Amino acid sequence: MASPNTKVFSKKLSKTDAKKRLAVPTRSMASLPEFINGSHAIRIGLISGTKILPVQYTISKNGPNRRPSFTSGWTQFVACNGLKCGDELSLYKVGSFLYRVEVEEKPVDASGVQEFRFY
């Protein structure tokens, strides 16, 4: 289990991450709360600046692949923090169900125009 203020993961936000839900890297599940008694959803708190917003951390219920993601509350977190596709997000563990988010905005080229990459 991660100690307080340990980096859980970093990732560049995709279009889906910025608009619907955040796909959490599977390798990061060991640093996030454990799903017990067959549950597939846990409420956690995300800190950005002075705000703490509740977000639902879930895994898919069916199938062999456990796909973790932040769902309910995630789009509100995105809107409150002005996140967008291409931003680099880092998640740090602060407490059992509390995580700090740091965001580096996507790069802007020399002309002042944001660079867009499509995958």
C-alpha positions in Angstrom: 0.0 0.0 0.0 1.3 3.5 -0.8 2.4 5.8 2.0 0.9 9.3 2.3 1.8 11.7 -0.6 3.1 8.8 -2.8 2.5 9.2 -6.5 -0.2 6.7 -7.6 0.0 7.4 -11.3 0.4 10.0 -14.0 -1.3 10.0 -17.4 -2.1 12.3 -20.3 -5.9 12.8 -20.4 -7.7 11.4 -23.5 -10.9 12.8 -24.9 -12.9 10.2 -23.0 -11.0 11.0 -19.8 -11.8 14.7 -20.2 -15.5 14.2 -21.2 -16.9 11.1 -19.5 -14.7 9.1 -17.1 -11.1 8.7 -16.1 -9.6 5.4 -17.1 -7.3 4.5 -14.2 -4.2 2.5 -15.1 -4.7 -1.1 -13.8 -1.2 -1.2 -12.3 -2.3 1.6 -9.9 -5.1 -0.5 -8.2 -2.8 -1.6 -5.4 -2.5 2.1 -4.3 -6.2 2.7 -4.4 -8.9 1.5 -1.9 -9.6 -2.3 -2.2 -13.0 -3.5 -3.3 -14.4 -5.9 -0.7 -17.4 -8.2 -0.4 -18.1 -8.2 -4.1 -18.4 -4.4 -4.3 -17.5 -2.6 -7.5 -17.7 1.0 -6.4 -16.1 3.1 -3.7 -16.4 6.9 -3.0 -13.1 8.7 -2.7 -12.2 12.4 -2.4 -10.0 14.2 -4.9 -8.2 17.4 -3.8 -7.2 20.1 -6.2 -6.1 23.4 -4.7 -8.4 24.0 -1.7 -11.4 22.0 -3.1 -12.2 18.4 -2.2 -14.7 16.7 -4.5 -16.2 13.3 -4.2 -15.7 10.9 -7.1 -16.7 7.3 -7.5 -13.9 4.8 -8.1 -15.3 1.7 -9.9 -14.3 -1.5 -11.7 -16.2 -3.3 -14.3 -18.5 -5.9 -12.8 -18.4 -8.4 -15.7 -15.7 -10.0 -17.7 -12.2 -11.2 -17.0 -10.6 -7.7 -17.3 -11.0 -5.4 -14.3 -11.2 -1.9 -15.8 -10.8 0.7 -13.0 -12.1 4.2 -13.6 -13.3 7.3 -11.9 -17.0 7.8 -12.9 -19.7 9.6 -11.0 -18.4 13.1 -9.9 -15.5 12.9 -12.3 -17.0 15.3 -14.9 -17.8 17.8 -12.2 -14.1 17.6 -11.1 -13.0 18.2 -14.7 -15.3 21.2 -15.0 -14.3 22.7 -11.7 -10.6 22.4 -12.6 -10.8 23.3 -16.3 -9.2 20.0 -17.3 -9.0 19.2 -21.0 -7.7 16.5 -23.4 -3.9 16.5 -23.5 -3.4 17.7 -19.9 -1.0 15.6 -17.8 -2.7 14.5 -14.6 -0.8 13.1 -11.5 -2.6 11.5 -8.6 -1.0 11.3 -5.1 -2.3 9.3 -2.1 -2.9 11.5 0.9 -5.1 9.2 3.1 -7.1 6.0 2.9 -9.8 7.5 0.7 -8.3 10.9 -0.1 -6.1 11.7 -3.1 -4.4 14.9 -4.4 -4.5 15.8 -8.1 -1.9 17.9 -9.9 -2.4 18.9 -13.5 0.1 20.2 -16.0 -1.7 21.8 -18.9 -1.0 20.6 -22.5 1.9 22.3 -24.2 1.5 25.5 -26.2 3.8 26.0 -29.2 5.9 29.1 -29.9 3.0 30.8 -31.8 0.8 30.5 -28.7 -1.4 27.9 -30.3 -2.1 24.7 -28.3 -0.8 21.6 -29.9 -3.4 18.9 -30.4 -2.6 15.3 -30.8 -5.1 12.6 -31.9 -4.5 9.0 -31.2 
